[in-house]
Amino acid sequence: MKEKLQNLLEVRKIIALMVTLLFVVLSLMGAIGPEKAFEVVLMVIAFYFGKSTALDKPQ
């Protein structure tokens, strides 16, 4: 069970990094505005850290 949870956390890390890099690249290419990229990256990072903090707390 613990191994499955650790694997899930690893997948979330990879997804968070990929989404962040995608929006940074799109912003640099001019496909989207920097404001929109900042908003999306901020949401992804906030969700990731909020979720990982909630999982770290003992029940």
VOTI-17639 format. One record per atom (N, C-alpha, C, O, CB): residue number from 1; residue in one letter; atom name; x, y negated, z negated. Coordinates in steps of 0.001 Angstrom, whole numbers, padded with zeros to 6 digits. Last residue first. Glycine has a CB too. Example, Ala and Ser with C-alpha at 12.3 -4.5 7.8 and 13.67 -1.06 7.14 Angstrom:
# residues 2
<2,'s','N',<012850,002250,-007080>>
<2,'s','CA',<013670,001060,-007140>>
<2,'s','C',<012900,-000030,-007870>>
<2,'s','O',<013409,-001138,-008039>>
<2,'s','CB',<014084,000598,-005725>>
<1,'a','N',<013190,005690,-007800>>
<1,'a','CA',<012300,004500,-007800>>
<1,'a','C',<013200,003300,-007800>>
<1,'a','O',<014236,003319,-008465>>
<1,'a','CB',<011308,004473,-009046>>
This chain:
# residues 59
<59,'q','N',<-002577,-011009,-010745>>
<59,'q','CA',<-004036,-011014,-010986>>
<59,'q','C',<-004375,-010533,-012364>>
<59,'q','O',<-005550,-010475,-012726>>
<59,'q','CB',<-004751,-010152,-009967>>
<58,'p','N',<000063,-013297,-009955>>
<58,'p','CA',<-000422,-012040,-010540>>
<58,'p','C',<-001906,-012136,-010852>>
<58,'p','O',<-002420,-013206,-011179>>
<58,'p','CB',<000367,-011690,-011818>>
<57,'k','N',<000622,-014847,-006816>>
<57,'k','CA',<000136,-014986,-008195>>
<57,'k','C',<-000330,-013628,-008717>>
<57,'k','O',<-001028,-012894,-008018>>
<57,'k','CB',<-001023,-016026,-008274>>
<56,'d','N',<001155,-014383,-004146>>
<56,'d','CA',<002248,-014208,-005105>>
<56,'d','C',<001772,-014243,-006555>>
<56,'d','O',<002454,-013719,-007436>>
<56,'d','CB',<003293,-015279,-004892>>
<55,'l','N',<-001084,-015059,-002697>>
<55,'l','CA',<-000747,-013650,-002806>>
<55,'l','C',<000331,-013383,-003842>>
<55,'l','O',<000419,-012274,-004368>>
<55,'l','CB',<-000305,-013127,-001474>>
<54,'a','N',<-001014,-017825,-002849>>
<54,'a','CA',<-002134,-017114,-003465>>
<54,'a','C',<-001825,-015634,-003642>>
<54,'a','O',<-002251,-015020,-004620>>
<54,'a','CB',<-003395,-017283,-002624>>
<53,'t','N',<001264,-018292,-001330>>
<53,'t','CA',<001253,-018662,-002753>>
<53,'t','C',<000143,-017934,-003482>>
<53,'t','O',<000333,-017474,-004608>>
<53,'t','CB',<001086,-020181,-002924>>
<52,'s','N',<000418,-017471,001173>>
<52,'s','CA',<001505,-016729,000536>>
<52,'s','C',<001593,-017061,-000955>>
<52,'s','O',<001959,-016202,-001757>>
<52,'s','CB',<002843,-017040,001228>>
<51,'k','N',<-001612,-019374,001666>>
<51,'k','CA',<-001937,-017953,001607>>
<51,'k','C',<-000832,-017174,000892>>
<51,'k','O',<-001130,-016298,000081>>
<51,'k','CB',<-002154,-017394,003021>>
<50,'g','N',<-000143,-021741,001695>>
<50,'g','CA',<-001257,-021565,000770>>
<50,'g','C',<-001611,-020104,000581>>
<50,'g','O',<-001877,-019657,-000535>>
<50,'g','CB',<-002467,-022323,001259>>
<49,'f','N',<001657,-021288,003773>>
<49,'f','CA',<002158,-021419,002410>>
<49,'f','C',<001052,-021274,001375>>
<49,'f','O',<001286,-020740,000290>>
<49,'f','CB',<002847,-022752,002238>>
<48,'y','N',<-000212,-021063,005954>>
<48,'y','CA',<000759,-020011,005657>>
<48,'y','C',<001237,-020090,004209>>
<48,'y','O',<001227,-019088,003495>>
<48,'y','CB',<001954,-020109,006609>>
<47,'f','N',<-001614,-023492,005855>>
<47,'f','CA',<-002323,-022221,005695>>
<47,'f','C',<-001352,-021117,005292>>
<47,'f','O',<-001640,-020328,004391>>
<47,'f','CB',<-003055,-021838,006996>>
<46,'a','N',<000505,-025285,006301>>
<46,'a','CA',<-000285,-025367,005069>>
<46,'a','C',<-001030,-024061,004815>>
<46,'a','O',<-001071,-023578,003684>>
<46,'a','CB',<-001280,-026540,005142>>
<45,'i','N',<001335,-024469,008868>>
<45,'i','CA',<002251,-024365,007731>>
<45,'i','C',<001493,-024408,006407>>
<45,'i','O',<001807,-023650,005490>>
<45,'i','CB',<003291,-025491,007778>>
<44,'v','N',<-000988,-025051,010344>>
<44,'v','CA',<-000433,-023688,010327>>
<44,'v','C',<000465,-023504,009114>>
<44,'v','O',<000367,-022498,008412>>
<44,'v','CB',<000358,-023396,011628>>
<43,'m','N',<-001293,-027824,009908>>
<43,'m','CA',<-002337,-026877,009497>>
<43,'m','C',<-001794,-025462,009382>>
<43,'m','O',<-002105,-024751,008426>>
<43,'m','CB',<-003497,-026905,010487>>
<42,'l','N',<001086,-028789,011055>>
<42,'l','CA',<000816,-029024,009637>>
<42,'l','C',<-000248,-028060,009118>>
<42,'l','O',<-000122,-027536,008011>>
<42,'l','CB',<000370,-030475,009409>>
<41,'v','N',<000667,-028076,013717>>
<41,'v','CA',<001786,-027483,012978>>
<41,'v','C',<001574,-027649,011481>>
<41,'v','O',<001858,-026728,010715>>
<41,'v','CB',<003124,-028125,013402>>
<40,'v','N',<-001550,-029736,014277>>
<40,'v','CA',<-001660,-028276,014376>>
<40,'v','C',<-000551,-027599,013573>>
<40,'v','O',<-000811,-026651,012831>>
<40,'v','CB',<-001600,-027825,015853>>
<39,'e','N',<-000495,-032331,013870>>
<39,'e','CA',<-001673,-031861,013141>>
<39,'e','C',<-001759,-030337,013133>>
<39,'e','O',<-002014,-029729,012093>>
<39,'e','CB',<-002941,-032450,013753>>
<38,'f','N',<001632,-032404,015698>>
<38,'f','CA',<001893,-032557,014266>>
<38,'f','C',<000727,-032014,013448>>
<38,'f','O',<000931,-031320,012452>>
<38,'f','CB',<002146,-034036,013916>>
<37,'a','N',<000238,-032229,018095>>
<37,'a','CA',<001197,-031184,017734>>
<37,'a','C',<001478,-031222,016238>>
<37,'a','O',<001551,-030178,015589>>
<37,'a','CB',<002509,-031346,018530>>
<36,'k','N',<-001169,-034648,018005>>
<36,'k','CA',<-001896,-033373,017992>>
<36,'k','C',<-000976,-032224,017590>>
<36,'k','O',<-001376,-031345,016828>>
<36,'k','CB',<-002517,-033092,019373>>
<35,'e','N',<000967,-036461,018139>>
<35,'e','CA',<000050,-036489,016990>>
<35,'e','C',<-000700,-035167,016866>>
<35,'e','O',<-000853,-034629,015769>>
<35,'e','CB',<-000953,-037655,017125>>
<34,'p','N',<002209,-036027,020586>>
<34,'p','CA',<002916,-035640,019353>>
<34,'p','C',<002001,-035613,018133>>
<34,'p','O',<002224,-034839,017202>>
<34,'p','CB',<004068,-036595,019094>>
<33,'g','N',<-000073,-034647,023026>>
<33,'g','CA',<000527,-035758,022289>>
<33,'g','C',<001214,-035284,021023>>
<33,'g','O',<000843,-034257,020454>>
<33,'g','CB',<-000525,-036793,021945>>
<32,'i','N',<000843,-032200,025467>>
<32,'i','CA',<-000036,-032702,024412>>
<32,'i','C',<000686,-033834,023701>>
<32,'i','O',<001909,-033954,023775>>
<32,'i','CB',<-000438,-031568,023404>>
<31,'a','N',<002739,-032147,027462>>
<31,'a','CA',<001438,-031536,027727>>
<31,'a','C',<000402,-031965,026696>>
<31,'a','O',<-000782,-032080,027013>>
<31,'a','CB',<001560,-030016,027742>>
<30,'g','N',<005309,-032966,027071>>
<30,'g','CA',<004317,-033990,027364>>
<30,'g','C',<002938,-033434,027653>>
<30,'g','O',<002047,-034184,028052>>
<30,'g','CB',<004766,-034803,028518>>
<29,'m','N',<007285,-031360,026186>>
<29,'m','CA',<007022,-031345,027628>>
<29,'m','C',<006002,-032411,028026>>
<29,'m','O',<005858,-032716,029210>>
<29,'m','CB',<006526,-029964,028061>>
<28,'l','N',<007058,-031731,023455>>
<28,'l','CA',<008258,-032225,024131>>
<28,'l','C',<008075,-032285,025649>>
<28,'l','O',<008640,-033152,026315>>
<28,'l','CB',<009451,-031340,023789>>
<27,'s','N',<004617,-030421,023024>>
<27,'s','CA',<004746,-031845,022740>>
<27,'s','C',<005947,-032444,023460>>
<27,'s','O',<005861,-033541,024013>>
<27,'s','CB',<004866,-032077,021237>>
<26,'l','N',<005281,-027813,023681>>
<26,'l','CA',<004238,-028512,024435>>
<26,'l','C',<004304,-030017,024228>>
<26,'l','O',<004071,-030791,025157>>
<26,'l','CB',<002863,-027997,024034>>
<25,'v','N',<007188,-027345,021642>>
<25,'v','CA',<007584,-027324,023054>>
<25,'v','C',<006557,-028059,023913>>
<25,'v','O',<006931,-028846,024782>>
<25,'v','CB',<007749,-025872,023548>>
<24,'v','N',<005526,-027510,019390>>
<24,'v','CA',<006677,-028412,019514>>
<24,'v','C',<007118,-028486,020977>>
<24,'v','O',<007390,-029571,021489>>
<24,'v','CB',<007856,-027936,018611>>
<23,'f','N',<003744,-025446,019892>>
<23,'f','CA',<003247,-026813,019887>>
<23,'f','C',<004369,-027839,019939>>
<23,'f','O',<004182,-028930,020478>>
<23,'f','CB',<002403,-027045,018665>>
<22,'l','N',<005532,-023219,019769>>
<22,'l','CA',<004710,-023481,020942>>
<22,'l','C',<004257,-024935,020985>>
<22,'l','O',<004379,-025586,022023>>
<22,'l','CB',<003501,-022555,020958>>
<21,'l','N',<006547,-023328,017151>>
<21,'l','CA',<007433,-023550,018297>>
<21,'l','C',<006658,-023880,019565>>
<21,'l','O',<007082,-024728,020350>>
<21,'l','CB',<008299,-022326,018533>>
<20,'t','N',<004159,-022741,015734>>
<20,'t','CA',<004884,-023986,015512>>
<20,'t','C',<005786,-024307,016693>>
<20,'t','O',<005790,-025436,017183>>
<20,'t','CB',<005705,-023904,014229>>
<19,'v','N',<003580,-020182,016693>>
<19,'v','CA',<002626,-021277,016921>>
<19,'v','C',<003319,-022625,016746>>
<19,'v','O',<003089,-023548,017527>>
<19,'v','CB',<001419,-021164,015954>>
<18,'m','N',<005866,-018801,015766>>
<18,'m','CA',<005560,-018869,017195>>
<18,'m','C',<004605,-020019,017503>>
<18,'m','O',<004805,-020749,018474>>
<18,'m','CB',<004957,-017545,017673>>
<17,'l','N',<005685,-019065,012973>>
<17,'l','CA',<006828,-019625,013693>>
<17,'l','C',<006537,-019779,015178>>
<17,'l','O',<006920,-020780,015785>>
<17,'l','CB',<008054,-018748,013497>>
<16,'a','N',<003279,-017687,012508>>
<16,'a','CA',<003415,-019089,012114>>
<16,'a','C',<004572,-019752,012862>>
<16,'a','O',<004441,-020883,013330>>
<16,'a','CB',<003629,-019203,010594>>
<15,'i','N',<003968,-015115,013434>>
<15,'i','CA',<002906,-015875,014091>>
<15,'i','C',<003019,-017353,013763>>
<15,'i','O',<002870,-018193,014650>>
<15,'i','CB',<001532,-015348,013676>>
<14,'i','N',<005963,-014423,011575>>
<14,'i','CA',<006270,-014483,013002>>
<14,'i','C',<005231,-015318,013740>>
<14,'i','O',<005584,-016142,014584>>
<14,'i','CB',<006338,-013070,013599>>
<13,'k','N',<004504,-014441,009198>>
<13,'k','CA',<005663,-015315,009368>>
<13,'k','C',<005978,-015506,010839>>
<13,'k','O',<006228,-016624,011291>>
<13,'k','CB',<006883,-014745,008638>>
<12,'r','N',<002632,-012428,009685>>
<12,'r','CA',<002177,-013817,009498>>
<12,'r','C',<003322,-014788,009678>>
<12,'r','O',<003135,-015859,010256>>
<12,'r','CB',<001551,-014005,008110>>
<11,'v','N',<004330,-010231,009744>>
<11,'v','CA',<003603,-010598,010955>>
<11,'v','C',<003123,-012042,010854>>
<11,'v','O',<003198,-012793,011827>>
<11,'v','CB',<002409,-009645,011189>>
<10,'e','N',<005136,-010189,007073>>
<10,'e','CA',<006121,-010397,008125>>
<10,'e','C',<005450,-010829,009423>>
<10,'e','O',<005959,-011704,010123>>
<10,'e','CB',<006937,-009125,008349>>
<9,'l','N',<002749,-009615,005800>>
<9,'l','CA',<003411,-010895,005540>>
<9,'l','C',<004446,-011198,006618>>
<9,'l','O',<004604,-012349,007022>>
<9,'l','CB',<004076,-010885,004156>>
<8,'l','N',<002355,-007041,006726>>
<8,'l','CA',<001404,-008083,007084>>
<8,'l','C',<002025,-009460,006879>>
<8,'l','O',<001842,-010359,007699>>
<8,'l','CB',<000115,-007946,006257>>
<7,'n','N',<004453,-005735,005449>>
<7,'n','CA',<004430,-005806,006907>>
<7,'n','C',<003485,-006897,007383>>
<7,'n','O',<003788,-007603,008345>>
<7,'n','CB',<004020,-004459,007502>>
<6,'q','N',<003602,-005966,002792>>
<6,'q','CA',<004842,-006613,003217>>
<6,'q','C',<004909,-006738,004729>>
<6,'q','O',<005378,-007755,005240>>
<6,'q','CB',<006050,-005835,002707>>
<5,'l','N',<001320,-004366,002886>>
<5,'l','CA',<001197,-005795,002567>>
<5,'l','C',<002444,-006555,002999>>
<5,'l','O',<002347,-007668,003516>>
<5,'l','CB',<000954,-005994,001059>>
<4,'k','N',<002480,-001905,003386>>
<4,'k','CA',<001548,-002469,004359>>
<4,'k','C',<001382,-003963,004140>>
<4,'k','O',<001311,-004734,005097>>
<4,'k','CB',<000189,-001769,004274>>
<3,'e','N',<003914,-001553,001015>>
<3,'e','CA',<004635,-001666,002282>>
<3,'e','C',<003751,-002278,003367>>
<3,'e','O',<004221,-003078,004176>>
<3,'e','CB',<005143,-000290,002730>>
<2,'k','N',<001890,-001251,-000850>>
<2,'k','CA',<002760,-002408,-000952>>
<2,'k','C',<003531,-002638,000351>>
<2,'k','O',<003772,-003780,000741>>
<2,'k','CB',<003729,-002235,-002117>>
<1,'m','N',<000822,001188,000000>>
<1,'m','CA',<000000,000000,000000>>
<1,'m','C',<000872,-001260,000000>>
<1,'m','O',<000623,-002204,000749>>
<1,'m','CB',<-000939,000006,-001207>>
